[in-house]
Amino acid sequence: MNIPTKISGIKRDDIEHLSRTAEKEANPLYPVPKLMTAQELADLYAEIADWSQ
């Protein structure tokens, strides 16, 4: 399917804000199989961020 494994545009300095905002929006409003903490979301953002540019 050619889905990229990295996403450009995520800045290191923004990860804390992004993860806290995503946690507040998703928990407990979204019907997902696993609710993630802000730390888990931050780890995920760091894993998919493309900082090679």
PQR file of N, CA, C, O and H, with PARSE charges and radii, in Angstrom:
ATOM      1  N   MET A   1       0.816  -1.195   0.000 -0.4000 1.5000
ATOM      2  CA  MET A   1       0.000   0.000   0.000 -0.0000 2.0000
ATOM      3  C   MET A   1       0.856   1.254   0.000  0.5500 1.7000
ATOM      4  O   MET A   1       0.340   2.355  -0.189 -0.5500 1.4000
ATOM      5  N   ASN A   2       2.146   1.101   0.208 -0.4000 1.5000
ATOM      6  CA  ASN A   2       3.073   2.226   0.136 -0.0000 2.0000
ATOM      7  C   ASN A   2       2.771   3.324   1.174  0.5500 1.7000
ATOM      8  O   ASN A   2       2.856   4.512   0.863 -0.5500 1.4000
ATOM      9  H   ASN A   2       2.565   0.206   0.362  0.4000 1.0000
ATOM     10  N   ILE A   3       2.428   2.932   2.372 -0.4000 1.5000
ATOM     11  CA  ILE A   3       2.146   3.880   3.451 -0.0000 2.0000
ATOM     12  C   ILE A   3       3.470   4.272   4.092  0.5500 1.7000
ATOM     13  O   ILE A   3       4.234   3.400   4.505 -0.5500 1.4000
ATOM     14  H   ILE A   3       2.358   1.966   2.624  0.4000 1.0000
ATOM     15  N   PRO A   4       3.759   5.584   4.182 -0.5600 1.5000
ATOM     16  CA  PRO A   4       5.035   6.001   4.771  0.2800 2.0000
ATOM     17  C   PRO A   4       5.126   5.621   6.250  0.5500 1.7000
ATOM     18  O   PRO A   4       4.126   5.616   6.967 -0.5500 1.4000
ATOM     19  N   THR A   5       6.332   5.307   6.685 -0.4000 1.5000
ATOM     20  CA  THR A   5       6.548   4.956   8.091 -0.0000 2.0000
ATOM     21  C   THR A   5       7.011   6.149   8.918  0.5500 1.7000
ATOM     22  O   THR A   5       7.046   6.075  10.146 -0.5500 1.4000
ATOM     23  H   THR A   5       7.145   5.311   6.103  0.4000 1.0000
ATOM     24  N   LYS A   6       7.362   7.240   8.259 -0.4000 1.5000
ATOM     25  CA  LYS A   6       7.798   8.459   8.939 -0.0000 2.0000
ATOM     26  C   LYS A   6       6.984   9.642   8.431  0.5500 1.7000
ATOM     27  O   LYS A   6       6.519   9.647   7.292 -0.5500 1.4000
ATOM     28  H   LYS A   6       7.334   7.300   7.261  0.4000 1.0000
ATOM     29  N   ILE A   7       6.820  10.640   9.285 -0.4000 1.5000
ATOM     30  CA  ILE A   7       6.066  11.839   8.942 -0.0000 2.0000
ATOM     31  C   ILE A   7       6.959  13.051   9.175  0.5500 1.7000
ATOM     32  O   ILE A   7       7.513  13.225  10.261 -0.5500 1.4000
ATOM     33  H   ILE A   7       7.198  10.636  10.211  0.4000 1.0000
ATOM     34  N   SER A   8       7.092  13.882   8.153 -0.4000 1.5000
ATOM     35  CA  SER A   8       7.867  15.113   8.323 -0.0000 2.0000
ATOM     36  C   SER A   8       6.961  16.189   8.920  0.5500 1.7000
ATOM     37  O   SER A   8       5.737  16.094   8.833 -0.5500 1.4000
ATOM     38  H   SER A   8       6.641  13.741   7.271  0.4000 1.0000
ATOM     39  N   GLY A   9       7.551  17.183   9.511 -0.4000 1.5000
ATOM     40  CA  GLY A   9       6.792  18.293  10.063 -0.0000 2.0000
ATOM     41  C   GLY A   9       6.581  18.235  11.563  0.5500 1.7000
ATOM     42  O   GLY A   9       6.126  19.213  12.157 -0.5500 1.4000
ATOM     43  H   GLY A   9       8.545  17.260   9.582  0.4000 1.0000
ATOM     44  N   ILE A  10       6.899  17.114  12.190 -0.4000 1.5000
ATOM     45  CA  ILE A  10       6.780  17.019  13.647 -0.0000 2.0000
ATOM     46  C   ILE A  10       8.079  17.546  14.249  0.5500 1.7000
ATOM     47  O   ILE A  10       9.156  17.001  14.006 -0.5500 1.4000
ATOM     48  H   ILE A  10       7.268  16.319  11.708  0.4000 1.0000
ATOM     49  N   LYS A  11       7.963  18.611  15.037 -0.4000 1.5000
ATOM     50  CA  LYS A  11       9.146  19.197  15.673 -0.0000 2.0000
ATOM     51  C   LYS A  11       9.299  18.623  17.079  0.5500 1.7000
ATOM     52  O   LYS A  11       8.315  18.393  17.782 -0.5500 1.4000
ATOM     53  H   LYS A  11       7.088  19.054  15.235  0.4000 1.0000
ATOM     54  N   ARG A  12      10.534  18.400  17.470 -0.4000 1.5000
ATOM     55  CA  ARG A  12      10.806  17.863  18.817 -0.0000 2.0000
ATOM     56  C   ARG A  12      10.153  18.715  19.905  0.5500 1.7000
ATOM     57  O   ARG A  12       9.601  18.193  20.873 -0.5500 1.4000
ATOM     58  H   ARG A  12      11.334  18.586  16.899  0.4000 1.0000
ATOM     59  N   ASP A  13      10.225  20.025  19.730 -0.4000 1.5000
ATOM     60  CA  ASP A  13       9.680  20.933  20.740 -0.0000 2.0000
ATOM     61  C   ASP A  13       8.162  20.878  20.837  0.5500 1.7000
ATOM     62  O   ASP A  13       7.595  21.318  21.837 -0.5500 1.4000
ATOM     63  H   ASP A  13      10.674  20.449  18.943  0.4000 1.0000
ATOM     64  N   ASP A  14       7.496  20.347  19.823 -0.4000 1.5000
ATOM     65  CA  ASP A  14       6.033  20.299  19.804 -0.0000 2.0000
ATOM     66  C   ASP A  14       5.459  19.002  20.367  0.5500 1.7000
ATOM     67  O   ASP A  14       4.254  18.920  20.605 -0.5500 1.4000
ATOM     68  H   ASP A  14       7.957  19.989  19.010  0.4000 1.0000
ATOM     69  N   ILE A  15       6.284  18.004  20.582 -0.4000 1.5000
ATOM     70  CA  ILE A  15       5.773  16.685  20.964 -0.0000 2.0000
ATOM     71  C   ILE A  15       5.018  16.716  22.290  0.5500 1.7000
ATOM     72  O   ILE A  15       3.971  16.078  22.403 -0.5500 1.4000
ATOM     73  H   ILE A  15       7.263  18.071  20.389  0.4000 1.0000
ATOM     74  N   GLU A  16       5.503  17.421  23.277 -0.4000 1.5000
ATOM     75  CA  GLU A  16       4.810  17.458  24.568 -0.0000 2.0000
ATOM     76  C   GLU A  16       3.412  18.054  24.407  0.5500 1.7000
ATOM     77  O   GLU A  16       2.435  17.509  24.921 -0.5500 1.4000
ATOM     78  H   GLU A  16       6.353  17.939  23.185  0.4000 1.0000
ATOM     79  N   HIS A  17       3.323  19.170  23.694 -0.4000 1.5000
ATOM     80  CA  HIS A  17       2.019  19.809  23.472 -0.0000 2.0000
ATOM     81  C   HIS A  17       1.095  18.913  22.646  0.5500 1.7000
ATOM     82  O   HIS A  17      -0.080  18.755  22.977 -0.5500 1.4000
ATOM     83  H   HIS A  17       4.117  19.613  23.276  0.4000 1.0000
ATOM     84  N   LEU A  18       1.624  18.331  21.578 -0.4000 1.5000
ATOM     85  CA  LEU A  18       0.819  17.446  20.728 -0.0000 2.0000
ATOM     86  C   LEU A  18       0.270  16.264  21.521  0.5500 1.7000
ATOM     87  O   LEU A  18      -0.905  15.919  21.392 -0.5500 1.4000
ATOM     88  H   LEU A  18       2.578  18.459  21.309  0.4000 1.0000
ATOM     89  N   SER A  19       1.107  15.651  22.329 -0.4000 1.5000
ATOM     90  CA  SER A  19       0.677  14.459  23.068 -0.0000 2.0000
ATOM     91  C   SER A  19      -0.342  14.801  24.150  0.5500 1.7000
ATOM     92  O   SER A  19      -1.299  14.053  24.350 -0.5500 1.4000
ATOM     93  H   SER A  19       2.061  15.931  22.433  0.4000 1.0000
ATOM     94  N   ARG A  20      -0.156  15.908  24.844 -0.4000 1.5000
ATOM     95  CA  ARG A  20      -1.134  16.305  25.865 -0.0000 2.0000
ATOM     96  C   ARG A  20      -2.477  16.654  25.230  0.5500 1.7000
ATOM     97  O   ARG A  20      -3.529  16.279  25.749 -0.5500 1.4000
ATOM     98  H   ARG A  20       0.621  16.516  24.681  0.4000 1.0000
ATOM     99  N   THR A  21      -2.440  17.371  24.110 -0.4000 1.5000
ATOM    100  CA  THR A  21      -3.672  17.748  23.410 -0.0000 2.0000
ATOM    101  C   THR A  21      -4.393  16.522  22.867  0.5500 1.7000
ATOM    102  O   THR A  21      -5.614  16.415  22.986 -0.5500 1.4000
ATOM    103  H   THR A  21      -1.586  17.676  23.688  0.4000 1.0000
ATOM    104  N   ALA A  22      -3.651  15.603  22.275 -0.4000 1.5000
ATOM    105  CA  ALA A  22      -4.256  14.380  21.736 -0.0000 2.0000
ATOM    106  C   ALA A  22      -4.878  13.546  22.849  0.5500 1.7000
ATOM    107  O   ALA A  22      -5.956  12.979  22.673 -0.5500 1.4000
ATOM    108  H   ALA A  22      -2.660  15.689  22.178  0.4000 1.0000
ATOM    109  N   GLU A  23      -4.205  13.470  23.989 -0.4000 1.5000
ATOM    110  CA  GLU A  23      -4.743  12.696  25.112 -0.0000 2.0000
ATOM    111  C   GLU A  23      -6.055  13.303  25.603  0.5500 1.7000
ATOM    112  O   GLU A  23      -7.020  12.579  25.848 -0.5500 1.4000
ATOM    113  H   GLU A  23      -3.329  13.931  24.132  0.4000 1.0000
ATOM    114  N   LYS A  24      -6.096  14.619  25.747 -0.4000 1.5000
ATOM    115  CA  LYS A  24      -7.318  15.280  26.219 -0.0000 2.0000
ATOM    116  C   LYS A  24      -8.466  15.095  25.234  0.5500 1.7000
ATOM    117  O   LYS A  24      -9.615  14.926  25.644 -0.5500 1.4000
ATOM    118  H   LYS A  24      -5.312  15.208  25.547  0.4000 1.0000
ATOM    119  N   GLU A  25      -8.164  15.127  23.949 -0.4000 1.5000
ATOM    120  CA  GLU A  25      -9.214  14.986  22.940 -0.0000 2.0000
ATOM    121  C   GLU A  25      -9.732  13.549  22.857  0.5500 1.7000
ATOM    122  O   GLU A  25     -10.940  13.330  22.764 -0.5500 1.4000
ATOM    123  H   GLU A  25      -7.231  15.264  23.617  0.4000 1.0000
ATOM    124  N   ALA A  26      -8.848  12.594  22.889 -0.4000 1.5000
ATOM    125  CA  ALA A  26      -9.230  11.199  22.639 -0.0000 2.0000
ATOM    126  C   ALA A  26      -9.760  10.466  23.867  0.5500 1.7000
ATOM    127  O   ALA A  26     -10.657   9.632  23.744 -0.5500 1.4000
ATOM    128  H   ALA A  26      -7.866  12.771  22.964  0.4000 1.0000
ATOM    129  N   ASN A  27      -9.230  10.759  25.028 -0.4000 1.5000
ATOM    130  CA  ASN A  27      -9.601  10.011  26.237 -0.0000 2.0000
ATOM    131  C   ASN A  27     -10.684  10.743  27.006  0.5500 1.7000
ATOM    132  O   ASN A  27     -10.435  11.888  27.383 -0.5500 1.4000
ATOM    133  H   ASN A  27      -8.501  11.436  25.127  0.4000 1.0000
ATOM    134  N   PRO A  28     -11.808  10.220  27.265 -0.5600 1.5000
ATOM    135  CA  PRO A  28     -12.351   8.915  26.899  0.2800 2.0000
ATOM    136  C   PRO A  28     -13.357   8.992  25.754  0.5500 1.7000
ATOM    137  O   PRO A  28     -14.237   8.136  25.660 -0.5500 1.4000
ATOM    138  N   LEU A  29     -13.250   9.986  24.888 -0.4000 1.5000
ATOM    139  CA  LEU A  29     -14.291  10.226  23.885 -0.0000 2.0000
ATOM    140  C   LEU A  29     -14.249   9.316  22.664  0.5500 1.7000
ATOM    141  O   LEU A  29     -15.292   9.066  22.059 -0.5500 1.4000
ATOM    142  H   LEU A  29     -12.535  10.681  24.964  0.4000 1.0000
ATOM    143  N   TYR A  30     -13.087   8.817  22.286 -0.4000 1.5000
ATOM    144  CA  TYR A  30     -12.977   8.044  21.049 -0.0000 2.0000
ATOM    145  C   TYR A  30     -13.062   6.548  21.333  0.5500 1.7000
ATOM    146  O   TYR A  30     -12.399   6.044  22.239 -0.5500 1.4000
ATOM    147  H   TYR A  30     -12.240   9.020  22.777  0.4000 1.0000
ATOM    148  N   PRO A  31     -13.877   5.843  20.557 -0.5600 1.5000
ATOM    149  CA  PRO A  31     -13.970   4.387  20.732  0.2800 2.0000
ATOM    150  C   PRO A  31     -12.796   3.684  20.056  0.5500 1.7000
ATOM    151  O   PRO A  31     -12.874   3.297  18.890 -0.5500 1.4000
ATOM    152  N   VAL A  32     -11.731   3.529  20.792 -0.4000 1.5000
ATOM    153  CA  VAL A  32     -10.518   2.898  20.261 -0.0000 2.0000
ATOM    154  C   VAL A  32     -10.198   1.657  21.089  0.5500 1.7000
ATOM    155  O   VAL A  32     -10.620   1.562  22.242 -0.5500 1.4000
ATOM    156  H   VAL A  32     -11.668   3.843  21.739  0.4000 1.0000
ATOM    157  N   PRO A  33      -9.459   0.707  20.519 -0.5600 1.5000
ATOM    158  CA  PRO A  33      -9.157  -0.515  21.272  0.2800 2.0000
ATOM    159  C   PRO A  33      -8.238  -0.290  22.466  0.5500 1.7000
ATOM    160  O   PRO A  33      -8.250  -1.081  23.409 -0.5500 1.4000
ATOM    161  N   LYS A  34      -7.438   0.782  22.439 -0.4000 1.5000
ATOM    162  CA  LYS A  34      -6.513   1.043  23.547 -0.0000 2.0000
ATOM    163  C   LYS A  34      -6.399   2.540  23.769  0.5500 1.7000
ATOM    164  O   LYS A  34      -6.048   3.283  22.853 -0.5500 1.4000
ATOM    165  H   LYS A  34      -7.428   1.424  21.673  0.4000 1.0000
ATOM    166  N   LEU A  35      -6.693   2.980  24.975 -0.4000 1.5000
ATOM    167  CA  LEU A  35      -6.473   4.378  25.315 -0.0000 2.0000
ATOM    168  C   LEU A  35      -4.995   4.560  25.636  0.5500 1.7000
ATOM    169  O   LEU A  35      -4.397   3.740  26.333 -0.5500 1.4000
ATOM    170  H   LEU A  35      -6.978   2.376  25.720  0.4000 1.0000
ATOM    171  N   MET A  36      -4.415   5.635  25.126 -0.4000 1.5000
ATOM    172  CA  MET A  36      -2.986   5.877  25.319 -0.0000 2.0000
ATOM    173  C   MET A  36      -2.784   7.061  26.248  0.5500 1.7000
ATOM    174  O   MET A  36      -3.544   8.029  26.211 -0.5500 1.4000
ATOM    175  H   MET A  36      -4.901   6.301  24.560  0.4000 1.0000
ATOM    176  N   THR A  37      -1.761   6.979  27.076 -0.4000 1.5000
ATOM    177  CA  THR A  37      -1.394   8.090  27.946 -0.0000 2.0000
ATOM    178  C   THR A  37      -0.637   9.128  27.125  0.5500 1.7000
ATOM    179  O   THR A  37      -0.226   8.861  25.996 -0.5500 1.4000
ATOM    180  H   THR A  37      -1.143   6.193  27.106  0.4000 1.0000
ATOM    181  N   ALA A  38      -0.460  10.306  27.698 -0.4000 1.5000
ATOM    182  CA  ALA A  38       0.302  11.348  27.017 -0.0000 2.0000
ATOM    183  C   ALA A  38       1.726  10.872  26.736  0.5500 1.7000
ATOM    184  O   ALA A  38       2.283  11.193  25.686 -0.5500 1.4000
ATOM    185  H   ALA A  38      -0.794  10.524  28.615  0.4000 1.0000
ATOM    186  N   GLN A  39       2.322  10.117  27.651 -0.4000 1.5000
ATOM    187  CA  GLN A  39       3.685   9.613  27.437 -0.0000 2.0000
ATOM    188  C   GLN A  39       3.726   8.613  26.292  0.5500 1.7000
ATOM    189  O   GLN A  39       4.647   8.645  25.476 -0.5500 1.4000
ATOM    190  H   GLN A  39       1.870   9.857  28.504  0.4000 1.0000
ATOM    191  N   GLU A  40       2.742   7.726  26.223 -0.4000 1.5000
ATOM    192  CA  GLU A  40       2.690   6.766  25.115 -0.0000 2.0000
ATOM    193  C   GLU A  40       2.517   7.486  23.778  0.5500 1.7000
ATOM    194  O   GLU A  40       3.120   7.097  22.777 -0.5500 1.4000
ATOM    195  H   GLU A  40       1.994   7.700  26.886  0.4000 1.0000
ATOM    196  N   LEU A  41       1.702   8.527  23.763 -0.4000 1.5000
ATOM    197  CA  LEU A  41       1.515   9.311  22.545 -0.0000 2.0000
ATOM    198  C   LEU A  41       2.805  10.037  22.164  0.5500 1.7000
ATOM    199  O   LEU A  41       3.163  10.089  20.987 -0.5500 1.4000
ATOM    200  H   LEU A  41       1.213   8.844  24.576  0.4000 1.0000
ATOM    201  N   ALA A  42       3.501  10.592  23.150 -0.4000 1.5000
ATOM    202  CA  ALA A  42       4.773  11.264  22.880 -0.0000 2.0000
ATOM    203  C   ALA A  42       5.781  10.285  22.292  0.5500 1.7000
ATOM    204  O   ALA A  42       6.501  10.621  21.352 -0.5500 1.4000
ATOM    205  H   ALA A  42       3.211  10.550  24.106  0.4000 1.0000
ATOM    206  N   ASP A  43       5.831   9.087  22.838 -0.4000 1.5000
ATOM    207  CA  ASP A  43       6.736   8.059  22.307 -0.0000 2.0000
ATOM    208  C   ASP A  43       6.374   7.707  20.868  0.5500 1.7000
ATOM    209  O   ASP A  43       7.259   7.516  20.034 -0.5500 1.4000
ATOM    210  H   ASP A  43       5.246   8.814  23.601  0.4000 1.0000
ATOM    211  N   LEU A  44       5.089   7.621  20.577 -0.4000 1.5000
ATOM    212  CA  LEU A  44       4.637   7.317  19.222 -0.0000 2.0000
ATOM    213  C   LEU A  44       5.010   8.437  18.262  0.5500 1.7000
ATOM    214  O   LEU A  44       5.512   8.175  17.169 -0.5500 1.4000
ATOM    215  H   LEU A  44       4.371   7.777  21.254  0.4000 1.0000
ATOM    216  N   TYR A  45       4.770   9.689  18.661 -0.4000 1.5000
ATOM    217  CA  TYR A  45       5.170  10.824  17.817 -0.0000 2.0000
ATOM    218  C   TYR A  45       6.667  10.774  17.520  0.5500 1.7000
ATOM    219  O   TYR A  45       7.082  10.969  16.378 -0.5500 1.4000
ATOM    220  H   TYR A  45       4.363   9.902  19.549  0.4000 1.0000
ATOM    221  N   ALA A  46       7.469  10.515  18.537 -0.4000 1.5000
ATOM    222  CA  ALA A  46       8.924  10.452  18.341 -0.0000 2.0000
ATOM    223  C   ALA A  46       9.305   9.318  17.395  0.5500 1.7000
ATOM    224  O   ALA A  46      10.236   9.454  16.602 -0.5500 1.4000
ATOM    225  H   ALA A  46       7.131  10.356  19.465  0.4000 1.0000
ATOM    226  N   GLU A  47       8.592   8.211  17.478 -0.4000 1.5000
ATOM    227  CA  GLU A  47       8.897   7.059  16.626 -0.0000 2.0000
ATOM    228  C   GLU A  47       8.578   7.319  15.154  0.5500 1.7000
ATOM    229  O   GLU A  47       9.293   6.841  14.272 -0.5500 1.4000
ATOM    230  H   GLU A  47       7.835   8.101  18.122  0.4000 1.0000
ATOM    231  N   ILE A  48       7.510   8.071  14.882 -0.4000 1.5000
ATOM    232  CA  ILE A  48       7.119   8.289  13.484 -0.0000 2.0000
ATOM    233  C   ILE A  48       7.676   9.580  12.892  0.5500 1.7000
ATOM    234  O   ILE A  48       7.563   9.805  11.687 -0.5500 1.4000
ATOM    235  H   ILE A  48       6.929   8.458  15.598  0.4000 1.0000
ATOM    236  N   ALA A  49       8.277  10.431  13.726 -0.4000 1.5000
ATOM    237  CA  ALA A  49       8.815  11.698  13.233 -0.0000 2.0000
ATOM    238  C   ALA A  49      10.028  11.465  12.338  0.5500 1.7000
ATOM    239  O   ALA A  49      10.872  10.613  12.614 -0.5500 1.4000
ATOM    240  H   ALA A  49       8.369  10.249  14.705  0.4000 1.0000
ATOM    241  N   ASP A  50      10.091  12.239  11.265 -0.4000 1.5000
ATOM    242  CA  ASP A  50      11.233  12.176  10.352 -0.0000 2.0000
ATOM    243  C   ASP A  50      12.093  13.407  10.605  0.5500 1.7000
ATOM    244  O   ASP A  50      11.841  14.478  10.054 -0.5500 1.4000
ATOM    245  H   ASP A  50       9.404  12.931  11.041  0.4000 1.0000
ATOM    246  N   TRP A  51      13.110  13.244  11.442 -0.4000 1.5000
ATOM    247  CA  TRP A  51      13.990  14.350  11.789 -0.0000 2.0000
ATOM    248  C   TRP A  51      15.265  14.350  10.963  0.5500 1.7000
ATOM    249  O   TRP A  51      16.226  15.042  11.300 -0.5500 1.4000
ATOM    250  H   TRP A  51      13.315  12.374  11.891  0.4000 1.0000
ATOM    251  N   SER A  52      15.279  13.584   9.893 -0.4000 1.5000
ATOM    252  CA  SER A  52      16.488  13.498   9.065 -0.0000 2.0000
ATOM    253  C   SER A  52      16.633  14.689   8.126  0.5500 1.7000
ATOM    254  O   SER A  52      17.680  14.863   7.502 -0.5500 1.4000
ATOM    255  H   SER A  52      14.499  13.022   9.619  0.4000 1.0000
ATOM    256  N   GLN A  53      15.613  15.491   8.022 -0.4000 1.5000
ATOM    257  CA  GLN A  53      15.651  16.613   7.071 -0.0000 2.0000
ATOM    258  C   GLN A  53      16.260  17.837   7.685  0.5500 1.7000
ATOM    259  O   GLN A  53      16.369  18.870   7.024 -0.5500 1.4000
ATOM    260  H   GLN A  53      14.762  15.350   8.528  0.4000 1.0000
TER
END
